[in-house]
Structures are given as C-alpha cells and as structure tokens.
Amino acid sequence: MRNGSATSWCTIHRDRISRNLDLARGLVPDGRTFCAVLKADAYGHGIAQVVPLIREQGVETVGITSNAEAHAVRDAGFDGTLIRLRAATLQEIEGALDDRVEEQVTSVTTARQLRALMDAGKLRTGVHLALNAAGMSRDALEISSADGQNTCHKILATLGTEIHGICSHFPSNEPAHLRQSADQFQRHTAWVFENSDLKRSETLVHVGSSLTLISDVDVATDMYRCGAILYGILRPDLGFRPTMDLEARIVSLQDYPQGMTVGYDRACRLDRNCRLACISIGYENGFRRVAHESSAVAIRDTLAPVLGKISMNAIVADVTGIKDIAVGDTVGVFGEGDVTSILPETAETQFRTIMADLYTDWGQRNHRVYR
Ligand SMILES: *Cc1c(COP(=O)(O)O)cnc(C)c1O
C-alpha cells in the first residue's frame, strides 16, 4: 500500500493486543475455551502480525471468514483448529482444503458436498452444524419448523459423527434477549442430540462472542468466539485498551476572515477570524463523510473542531489560539495520544458507527505501523 511518506497511518500496539487477549482469556470460566476471531484481517490490525501474539498465549482455535484469511493464518504459523464463521460456497470450501478449515453446514446440499469431499479423502476435518436458534437468520438452519427438522435429519444422516460442533451466533447481548436466545439454542441443541448419534461429551457446543463473555448472563457454551475484545473496544474499566491509533499531519496553516465559508457546498461559515489547519486525511482514509458536526481531532493538548464537509483527501480544523503548532505536526484522529485521547465512545458518536466497523475500515485504508 502506501510507503513511509504516508499522509495518514494506523499505529498498531501489539503489546496491547497481547494484554487484551490475556485479560479476555482470564474472563473465560473454567472448563470452557477461547477462540480468537481474526476475520476482516484481524479487525484491520493485520493477521500476519496478530497470529504470533495469539500463538504466544497458546490459543488453540481461530475463527476466520475468507479463504485468504485462512491462508494468512496458516502462513503465520498457526496449526491449531481453524473454523469458518459463516456458510461457504463449494468453491470456497474446495479452495480452503489445504488450510484445514472446519466448515459450517446449514443445508443438505452443503452436507452432501462435504460428505463427497470426505469420501474422496480431500476433507480431513470435522464440521459444525450451525443453528439459527439465537435468531440471526443470516445463514444458519432454523429447526423450529417441521421442514427445518426434516433438513436437519438429512444433514445428520449424511454427515453423522463428522459433525464435531454445534453453533449459533447471538444477534443481541441485551440481557433479556441473550437469555431468550441462549434458551432457544439449548432447546435446539438438545433436539439435535435426541435425534442423532452425536454424543454431548464429544461435541463442541459454541455460541457467544465478546459481549457474551463480559455479560452478567451466564450462557451455556463450551467456547467463546471473541474478536472485538482483543482490540480494546469494550470495558476500559477492566483494563482493556484500544490497540490502534489513527494519525495524520498538518499540511497547511492559514488565516481566514470572519464570514468566509469553509469546504464544499459552503456548508460552514466562520463567525470570527480563524486560523485553520488543513490535515492530510479524508474520507478515502476512513475519516467518514458522515462525520458528526461536532467532530474534533487531537492537536497537542487541544481537541480542535473539524469544520465543513469532509473532503476526499483533507479535513479542516479550527486551530485558532492553539500555540506552537506548525506544518508537519502530527494530528490524532483516534487513539490514546501522548496528551489528548480520542477513545471508542467518542469515535462511535463522531462517525455514527461501531468501532469494529471503523477499525476494519481504517486498517485497510491506511498504512500500518507496528509497535
Ligand atoms: C464476528 C463473529 C464473532 C466475534 O464477535 P465479536 O463481537 O467481535 O467478539 C463470533 N462469532 C461469529 C459467528 C462472528 O461472525
């Protein structure tokens, strides 16, 4: 991507990822296991750099989505269990055989394809039956209907004990929703055990992500699949810290008189004489065009308001009265700065979305520097 002269960049704090991982694993109740979710290139942090950190702590299971991610995880030396976190096409399944990806099965067609690959000696891992019980209605099998149960019978007959896991995914971790989804998943899992030769003791039953792990609701699961928590998105009070900074530079400082408009569509007008800084980041780098009017960036010990519409390659901040600044100075868009921080809660309000969305976007759109 961009080289050392990058105009905006993400600094990735590997030490904090390790610390967050350690803290998260400490929250896992005895007898249950932890799966590190590294989809979306480890939430924008870079799989190749994150895998060594999870290997150091002996994490045995990793979750991914695409074949490229599976390959990157293997390439980085991980030889534990690799599970795919959504349904896959036959083409994808075939493309991931060498990387020993444990697939989800949610239809009779996929069950037959997986069976054929097993019979041909090409697929040598178990698979996971994905149930919709928790209510995502995305790709998993709904077995509350007779049709769904019929499909499930066929899948079970086709794959038998090659089914090593039964899983689901919660759409909401709000306590009442979580209890309801968890009960439904337990009922549906029980139905599968009653209607198959699968043994509970030999089957990994897994549901629950970062929010489930920090919830007060105790959900029955053999394994937590966690992504967000590794990157300091949640619970700073428990010691979790954000793992990415997004920064850019001041490229111009100019004085403009009261009454002048700023940016496209003349959407902003100066109500006094101002000193404005042009900063080397725009929506091409993930400083989103939907940014709230009250957005600000960190310059020295000040939060400088961002004025006018966001350009593709630049933003403008009001730096009137901020002393000792110069072209070339670093500007904080997100992260724990040396003096001024912009933390997840603020960023989520400012960019009107969740941190996972921002991290994955920023990590792809900016040069990454590792610390
Ligand atoms: C992304 C994902 C997770 C991890 O979710 P976080 O909230 O980031 O911990 C777990 N399970 C599935 C199926 C997912 O897609």
Ligand as a Chemical Component Dictionary entry (heavy atoms), coordinates in Angstrom:
data_LIG
# 
_chem_comp.id                   LIG 
_chem_comp.type                 NON-POLYMER 
_chem_comp.pdbx_formal_charge   0 
_chem_comp.three_letter_code    LIG 
# 
loop_
_chem_comp_atom.comp_id 
_chem_comp_atom.atom_id 
_chem_comp_atom.alt_atom_id 
_chem_comp_atom.type_symbol 
_chem_comp_atom.charge 
_chem_comp_atom.model_Cartn_x 
_chem_comp_atom.model_Cartn_y 
_chem_comp_atom.model_Cartn_z 
_chem_comp_atom.pdbx_ordinal 
LIG C1 C1 C 0 -17.526 -11.829 14.337 1  
LIG C2 C2 C 0 -18.031 -13.049 14.976 2  
LIG C3 C3 C 0 -17.689 -13.339 16.292 3  
LIG C4 C4 C 0 -16.882 -12.385 17.159 4  
LIG O1 O1 O 0 -17.653 -11.283 17.520 5  
LIG P1 P1 P 0 -17.070 -10.096 18.461 6  
LIG O2 O2 O 0 -18.270 -9.347  18.852 7  
LIG O3 O3 O 0 -16.138 -9.301  17.636 8  
LIG O4 O4 O 0 -16.390 -10.764 19.599 9  
LIG C5 C5 C 0 -18.147 -14.538 16.831 10 
LIG N1 N1 N 0 -18.899 -15.389 16.101 11 
LIG C6 C6 C 0 -19.246 -15.134 14.825 12 
LIG C7 C7 C 0 -20.094 -16.111 14.085 13 
LIG C8 C8 C 0 -18.835 -13.961 14.222 14 
LIG O5 O5 O 0 -19.184 -13.703 12.963 15 
# 
loop_
_chem_comp_bond.comp_id 
_chem_comp_bond.atom_id_1 
_chem_comp_bond.atom_id_2 
_chem_comp_bond.value_order 
_chem_comp_bond.pdbx_ordinal 
LIG C1 C2 SING 1  
LIG C2 C3 SING 2  
LIG C2 C8 DOUB 3  
LIG C3 C4 SING 4  
LIG C3 C5 DOUB 5  
LIG C4 O1 SING 6  
LIG O1 P1 SING 7  
LIG P1 O2 DOUB 8  
LIG P1 O3 SING 9  
LIG P1 O4 SING 10 
LIG C5 N1 SING 11 
LIG N1 C6 DOUB 12 
LIG C6 C7 SING 13 
LIG C6 C8 SING 14 
LIG C8 O5 SING 15 
# 
